[in-house]
Amino acid sequence: MSRPQPAVTPVRAIAVRPDRHLELPEQLATEEPLEIRAAGPGQEPAAVAVTMRTPGHDFELAAGFLVTEALAEAGGIAAVGYCTTADPEQRWNTVTVSLRKPWTPPPARSFLTTSSCGVCGKSSIEQVELSCAALEPTGVFDSAIVASLPDRLRDHQRVFDRTGGLHAAGLFDPSGEVVVAHEDVGRHNAVDKVVGDLVLHPRDVRGEQALVVSGRVSFEIVQKAAMAGLGLLVAVSAPSSLAVHAATRLGVTVAGFVRGGKFNIYSHPERIAFSH
């Protein structure tokens, strides 16, 4: 069942120039709420989270969210669908994930999200460590490939080209080939879409994979990478101090400020082989 709302919304804007101003058509990245619900066999769907996102790949977003938040295992998702019992105006903004096993909904206030900051209420790294053992390296990326990954991700930012207003995340193999890439108004949503895509559409992905994000690296992004078993995290911008602390403990390699052929490694450099 396809979703009718587009990822881009047409508007009119007044363009101001040094010598004049004029009204022009413009395109903006669509931002709408998505309520994620979940239910085990025989259970009524329960609300898990509401996140502001760009419409498109909603099922992947919902599945990826549950996996990266340790609420479901990748193999524990039976089906995903839009909620037919929701208010008609919100039908396309409500997704239910059907799980193979009974489950206990998280506390209602634990998963309030926004498109900019990710999941709030995470009080400590220990909460993540309870569900995710530290990752071990399963391969090595050449440093020249790592340096090229943000530009390779940029090639897949189709909606960004039209709006200039979206983040992106992508998964790349050691040769620099893209496995999957998605865009969203929220950087953490883009990551969840990538993870959910792998959950709902399994691929024969072997060895170490690099998760590449178009912005900065927060604690939530490191958490999601670790929960998905992705040991190399590459970012155009800077990591936060808590992100690096979490990455060090969770076995994730963080490469930041990856631009212009240069980058910094903040944790677990053993996944990167230097070209010179």
N, C-alpha and C positions, 0 to 999 in steps of 0.2 A: 504494500500500500504506500504510494508515494505521497509526499507532503506537498501541498500546494503553495505554501509560502516560500518566496525566494530568499537567497542569502544576501541579495542586494536590493535596496529600496531607493527608488528614484525620488528626488526632491528638487526644489528650485533654490538657488543660492545667489546672493548678490556678490559678484566678484569685484573687489576693489583694486584698481590699478593706479599708478602714480598720476595719470592724466584723466582718468574716467572711472565710472563704475557702471556695471550692467548686470542684468539678471540672466543667469545661465542655468541650464539643466545640470544636475549633479547626481552622483550615485554614492550612497552611504552603505556601509556594512550593516545589515539588519541585526538588531539585538532584541531578543525576546526571552522571557523566562521559560525554563523547562523544569517541570516537576518530575522527579524520578521516584517511582514506586517499585516495591518488590514484594513477592509473595512466594512461599513454599507451597507444596502440594496441600490442597484443602484449606489454605489460609486466605484471608482477605488481603488484598494489596494494601501495604502501609507506605506512607510517604517517607522517603529517605532523605531527600535533599531537593532544594530548588536552586538552580544556577542560572545566571544570565548567560545566554550563548547565542551564536549565530546559527540559525536553522540549517539543517542538513546533517546527515550522518548522526541523527539523534539516537538511533539504536546503539551505534558504536560508542557514542558518548556515555550512555547509561551503563552499558556493559563494562566499559573501561573504568568508569567511576567506581562501580562495585568491587572490581578486582583490585584497583590500586588503593582503595580504602579498606582492604581486607574484610569486606562484607560478603564476598563470594569468591569461590575459586573459578579459574577459567573453565574447567570442565563441569562446573556446577550450574551453568546457565542453560536452561532448557529452551527458552524462547523469549523474544522481546517484541512488544507491539505497542501501538498507540492505545490509549485508554478509551474505549467506546462508551463508558459510563460517565465520563467527565462532562462538564458543562460544554455544550457545542462550540462555544467561542474559544475554549481552551483545549479542545480535543487534540489538536496538533501540538500542544505544549505540555502534554502529559504522557509519559512513557511508563509502562509496567514491565518489569523484568521478572519472568517466571523462573524460579529456582527448582532444582531437582530435589533438594532436601528442605525440611522445615528450618526456619531461622528466627532469630529474635531481633526485632528492629532496634536500631541504636537509639540512644536518648535523643529526643526531638531537637535539642539545641546544639547537637554536636556537629551538624553538617549544614550550617548556613553558609552559602557561598556567594561570591560575586564574580563578575567576569574578570576582575583585575587582580584580586589577591589570592584567590583559591579558598580552600577550606579553612575556616577559622575554628579555634577551640583546641588545637593540638598543643597540649601543655608540655610535652617532652618527647625526645627521640626514643625513649624507652618504649613508648606505646607502639612505635613502628617496629622496633626490634623484637617485640613479642610475637609478631606475625611474619617477620622476614629475617632470616639468617643472613649474615654478611655474605656478599657475593664473592665467588672466586673467579679469577680471570680464566676465560676459555679461548682467548685468542689475542692477537696484537694488531693494532692499526698503525700503518706508516704515518709519520707526522705530516708528510705532504698531503696525504689523503684527508687527514683531520682538518688541515688548514683550508681545504677546498670545500668542505661540507656545507657551510652556510650559503655559499654561492650556489651549490647544487640544490639546496632546499629552496632558495629564492626562485629557481626555475619552475617550481611547482606551486608558487603562490599566485594562482590565477585571479582570485577575488581581490587580493591585495593590489594587483595591477589596476583594477577598476576602481578601488575605493581608497587605498592607502591606509586602511584602518583595521587590519587584522594581524593577529599573530599566527605563527605556523609551527608545526612540529612534524618531524619525519624520521623514519628509521632507515638506516643505510648499512650496507654490508661492507666488508673490509676493502672491496675494490672501489667503493664510492658509489655503487649503484643503489638507487632508491628502492626500498621494499614497499613502503606506504608513506603517504604524506597527507596531512589535513590542515585546514585553516579554521580559526575561530576568533571571535572577539576576545576570548579569554585564553591566556597562554596555557593554563592548566587544563582547560577544556580541549584544546588542540592535542595535548598529550593523551588525555583520556580517549579521544577519538582514535588515535593511533593504536593504543593498547586494545581498545574494544574491537577495532578492525581485525587485529590478529586473533582475538578471541572468537569472533563470529565468523571469520573467514580465514581459517588456519592456512599457513603457508609452510613450505619446507625450508625453514630458516635455520641454518646451522652456523655454529661458531659465534663469536662475539659480534654484536650489532651495536651501532652507535645511534643514540637518540639525540637528535639535533633540534634545538629550539631557537626561535628567532629573537628572543628577548633575554632577560636576565634569568638567573637561576635562584629560585627561592627554596626554602625547606620543603614545601609541598612538591615541587618538581623532582627533587632528589628522592623523596619518599615514593612518588609514583614510579620513578625509574627502578628503584630497588624492588618494589612490590611486583613489578612486571619482569624482573630478572634481567634488566638492561644495565650493564655495568659501565658503559661509556656514555657520558653526557656532555654534549658539545653545545656551547652557547655563544651567540654574537656578543652578549654583554657580560656584566659581572655577576658572580655569585654573591650571596649574602654570607655573613660569618656563620650563621646557623646551618646554612646549606653545606658549607665546607665541613663543618663539624660532623654533620649527619653523614655526609658522603664518606668521610674518613672511617667512621664506625660501621657503616653499612657496606663497605667494599665497593663504592662507586667512584670511578675516575671522573673528575670534573675538569673540563678544558673550557676556559672562559676568555673573553675578548678575542674570539677567533675571527679575525678580519685582516685583510691586507697581507695574507701569507704568514701572519704571526699569531701566537696565542700563548696563554699562561696555563700551566697545569697546577691544580690546587690540591689534588689528592690522588693517590694510587697511580703513579706514573708508569707502572709496569705494563699497562695495556697499550702503551704508545712506543713505537720503535722510531728512533730519530734518524732522519734521512742523511744527516751529516754530523 
